[in-house]
Amino acid sequence: MSLQAKPNLRKRDLKAYLYIAPAVLFVFCFCILSMLFTLVISFTDWSGLGDFKFVGFDNYIAVFQDKNFLLSCINTLVWVAAGLIIPVVLPLLFAIAITKSSFATLFKNLFYFPNAVSGVIVGLIMTSLLSMYGLPQLLGMMGFDDLDKNWLNIPYVNTGVMIGAGIWQGIGMNMLLFIIGLVNMPTEPIEAAKLEGASGFDLYTKIILPLLKPTIIVVVLMSLVNSFKTFDSIWIMTGGGPYRTSETLAVTMYKESFSNNHLGMGSAIAVMLSVIILIISIVYLRKTFVKEGSH
């Protein structure tokens, strides 16, 4: 390479770095610095105004001593369990059925529509449907007097209702991902399996699902993360009530930070929630790829 070509190469490299500089600066300022600031606040007693008061691990200790935190953990685990089973299995079954349907485009639009609206809108819709003047009142008029009540005010029942709303909203995206995976799947192994006599359940479990594994990994990981950070629909529908019985970790974090002005404790919950998601994601991905590499 000539001496004249080297400066031109360096200029091209510099220009390439300049293109990505705004994105890197944005991530550094609004993600990395924010995470570091949250970590620092978690070791302080700060209401958002005034001076910082360093308290060490007191916030973390106080979190574990709070009975509401345990209930939030249980509710979050319920959300995660439901989010890993129903929003993965149902979209997969729908995707398999839709790819063979002549009305595939119509079904895609119908299932994806709830995903196009925000969690706040979903929360408002469900609140209207399930309040005293929605579905409960209709059931009461039909003679089911025991069901004529605000379902969102019934402890633990409201958690199931909100999980159902979350599944309704998120099922479309997972279904589209599965459809993309099925459409782009290599046909040679499937044709070879059919020639060998494979069909029906055996064909899907032994050939199609293993080929769909990369898509399943993505869908499961997305569902896992979304279940942990669910906030907006819960806040709109119940606000974590009644008596904080429907709170998840994300809702507890918000309440401690902005309702109770305990930014230190709220930040401690945020740090713990982030660490939990990070650890679970790393373990899940490592085990998945280790199993894949061992075959």
Secondary structure, 3 states (H helix, E strand, C coil): CCCCHHHHHHHHHHHHHHHHHHHHHHHHHHHHHHHHHHHHHCCECCCCCCCCCECCCHHHHHHHHCHHHHHHHHHHHHHHHHHHHHHHHHHHHHHHHHCCCCCHHHHHHHHHHHHHCCHHHHHHHHHHHHCCCCHHHHHHHCCCHHHCCCHHHCCCHHHHHHHHHHHHHHHHHHHHHHHHHHHCCCCHHHHHHHHCCCCHHHHHHHHHHHHCHHHHHHHHHHHHHHHHCCCHHHHHHCCCCCCCCCCCHHHHHHHHHHHCCCHHHHHHHHHHHHHHHHHHHHHHHHHHHHHHHHC
